Amino acid sequence: MFDQSIQQLEDIMRKLEHGNISLENSMQLYREGIVLAKKCNEILQNAKQEIYVCEAGEINGYEK
């Protein structure tokens, strides 16, 4: 899911940077990009939390 969202974000950036689309389409792509960026951030935060939990378990001598 993360890789697909990043790919979609990159596609949106390319379209916006190319600059040959209407203002309405640009705004729609921008909104889609914001949603995707928030999704990616959430995925990264969840992964970061999982890493912290795993590291804490190793430090305290616990294994999953």
HUHU-V361960 format. One record per residue. N is the residue number from 1. RES is the residue in one letter. PHI is phi in degrees with one decimal (NA if undefined). OMEGA is omega in degrees with one decimal (NA if undefined). D_CENTER is the distance of its C-alpha to the mean C-alpha in Angstrom with 1 decimal. Layout:
BEGIN
N/RES/PHI/OMEGA/D_CENTER ; N/RES/PHI/OMEGA/D_CENTER
END
This chain:
BEGIN
1/M/NA/-179.1/9.0 ; 2/F/-63.3/-178.1/6.0 ; 3/D/-60.7/179.1/8.2 ; 4/Q/-65.7/179.4/9.1 ; 5/S/-65.7/177.3/6.1 ; 6/I/-62.9/178.5/5.9 ; 7/Q/-61.4/178.4/9.6 ; 8/Q/-63.5/177.3/9.7 ; 9/L/-61.8/178.3/8.2 ; 10/E/-62.6/177.5/10.8 ; 11/D/-62.4/178.8/13.4 ; 12/I/-62.3/179.6/13.1 ; 13/M/-60.4/179.0/13.5 ; 14/R/-60.8/-179.8/16.5 ; 15/K/-63.5/-179.6/18.0 ; 16/L/-68.1/-179.9/17.9 ; 17/E/-69.9/-179.4/19.2 ; 18/H/-65.8/170.9/21.9 ; 19/G/78.4/-179.1/23.2 ; 20/N/-105.5/177.3/25.5 ; 21/I/-123.6/-176.9/24.1 ; 22/S/-69.5/177.6/25.4 ; 23/L/-60.1/179.7/24.3 ; 24/E/-61.4/178.4/23.6 ; 25/N/-66.7/177.2/21.4 ; 26/S/-60.7/179.7/19.6 ; 27/M/-65.2/178.2/19.1 ; 28/Q/-64.5/178.0/17.8 ; 29/L/-63.3/178.4/15.3 ; 30/Y/-60.8/178.6/14.3 ; 31/R/-61.4/177.9/13.9 ; 32/E/-62.0/178.8/11.8 ; 33/G/-63.2/178.1/9.5 ; 34/I/-62.1/179.4/9.4 ; 35/V/-62.0/179.3/8.8 ; 36/L/-64.0/179.6/5.8 ; 37/A/-62.8/177.6/4.5 ; 38/K/-64.5/178.2/6.0 ; 39/K/-62.6/179.4/5.0 ; 40/C/-62.8/178.5/1.7 ; 41/N/-61.3/178.6/4.7 ; 42/E/-63.5/178.8/7.0 ; 43/I/-61.6/179.6/6.6 ; 44/L/-64.5/179.1/7.1 ; 45/Q/-64.7/177.5/9.8 ; 46/N/-65.1/178.3/11.4 ; 47/A/-65.6/178.7/11.7 ; 48/K/-61.5/178.7/13.1 ; 49/Q/-64.0/178.7/15.5 ; 50/E/-63.6/177.5/16.6 ; 51/I/-63.1/178.6/17.4 ; 52/Y/-59.4/179.9/19.4 ; 53/V/-64.3/179.1/21.2 ; 54/C/-63.8/179.3/22.1 ; 55/E/-64.2/179.1/23.3 ; 56/A/-63.7/177.7/25.3 ; 57/G/-64.6/178.7/27.0 ; 58/E/-68.4/179.6/28.0 ; 59/I/-65.2/-178.6/29.4 ; 60/N/-88.2/176.2/31.3 ; 61/G/85.6/-179.9/32.6 ; 62/Y/-101.6/175.2/30.8 ; 63/E/-128.7/178.1/29.2 ; 64/K/-84.4/NA/27.3
END
